[in-house]
């Protein structure tokens, strides 16, 4: 599998336009108050795109006359959910490490004992592309069943050039075997493999930087990521990766300030990063740099919960500075085995103090912004891909309030209804 098989072209989904009427809309349109709510609304879909989203009373008569009608009976409609930070392509699991943490081991202790990210590498590299896809599909299907229409998938468990390519080939293939938009991130600078222990610079020279050329040449990477942490890579090492990405014209993002403050978010912002993710130890300088650069803060409550973190991200400082806040599952085998954006919304509220509006925006509009895809999805606006989630709820707060309950009525991707 070679070449860029990722396309944003929207194929015609219906012979006739489809009008989803008698709905309550949360459009998330920028410039509108709150979530851009329209109480008696409708969405008109033509050729897989939104042609109209607003008050039903403002629809032209021709839209009703020439469209197939779906009566939503007062149900709520939001943009399809966006999971903007995942590691769902991997082999095996790390349930044993879960047991270790329950017995008192810290994330750092597990990693330094040979566990953590490196422990997933052998299992991942032993699988073919087809096998990796087969193992990822149950995780992906669970997310789609909750209304996810866009997902980011990272490499980072190959830690060699062949393995990293294979992971992103698998990610691309997932976007073809399921109706979902897949954005990929090359995460070669995720950890240092055992054979390069203590030689981060050599690993960058031999694997990460030439691997970036591989990904770019094959059209497999939409962005470049890294893990800036004491157990991973320094800011100087990450800067080398970002310099290379810049020469190739690829946007960057960064795992930053999860376990300590190395200044990763500030570094990422200096490169105009799409996002900086985790951010529990983010300081005021980092917040200010992100605000100035327009870098999105991606909060990952699943990892915070799973590794028993105590320090919360500085949500109030991010609010004051006007930094956009997205949320994501961080679905991965070791520190966030989470496959639910609905639970992610609840955890973001209960653990981090986000409001209902912030959680819903973080799982839709801001998630799309964190992927550089806000021009294509994340809001209900004319011209955007018709990615919708229809909910059996009385109030939007139910999407954040409930635990272990899925109220999805319908999922629409590029104008086509699928799933529930």
Buried (B, 14 or more C-beta within 10 A) or exposed (E): EEEEBBEEEBEEBBEEBBBBBBBBBBBBBEEEEEBBBBEBBBBBBBBBBBBBBBEBEEBEEEBBEEBEEBEBEEBBBBBBBBBBBBBBBBBBBBEEBBEBBEEEBEBBEBBEEEBBBBBBBEBBBEBEBEBBBEBBBEBBEBBBBBBBBBBBBBBBBBBBBEBBBBBBBBBBBBBEEBBBBBBBBBBBBBBBBEEBEEEBEEBBEBBBBBBBEBBBEBBBBBBBBBBBBEBBBBBEBBBBBBEBBBEEEBBBBBBBBBBBBBBBBBBBBBBEBBBBBBBBBBBEEBBBBBBEBBBBBBBBBBBBBBBEBEBBBBBEBBBEBEBBBBBBBBBBBBBBBBBBBBBBBBBBBBBBEBBBBBBBBBBBBBBBBBBBBBEBBBBBBBEBBBBBBBBBBEEBBBBBBBEEEBBBBBBBBBBBBBBB
